[in-house]
């Protein structure tokens, strides 16, 4: 993923599945726009694995 608008515009609707394993707070909007119309965003909560 990129934060550049031009780079992300080229990815629009390209992915069928997006595994979001980023462990910090972040916007999922770039992930959503990169997904195809019937694509799936699968968030993986890595923070839960770090808890004692």
N, C-alpha and C positions, 0 to 999 in steps of 0.2 A: 504494500500500500504506500501511497505517497500523499503528501499534503499539497502538492502542486495541482492547481485547477486543471491545467491542460493535460497532465498525466492522468488524472482521475477521469476526465471527460472521455479519454480513449478506452477506459475500462468499463464505462457505463453499460450495464446489462450483460456483461461478459461471463459471469460466474453462476453456476447452478448451486454450488454449496460454498459457504464461507464459514470456516471454523475460527471463531474469535477467541483466542487464548491470551489476549493481552491482560496482564495482571494489574494494571493501573487504570485509574479512571480515564475514560476517553469517550469521544463521540462515536456512535455507531452509524451516523449518517453517511460517511464515505463507504462503509461496508454495504449499507442498504442500496445505495445508488449503483454499486458495482454488481449487484445481484441481478440475474435475469428475472423476468416477470413472475415466474413460478419458483424462484430460487429459495433456498433455505439458509437462514442465518442461525448458526448454532453457537451460542455463547458458552464458554467453558469457564467456570468460576475458579480461577487459579488461587484467589485469595483464601478460599476455604481450605485448600491444601496446606497453607502456611500456618494456620491456626494451631496452637498447641492442644 
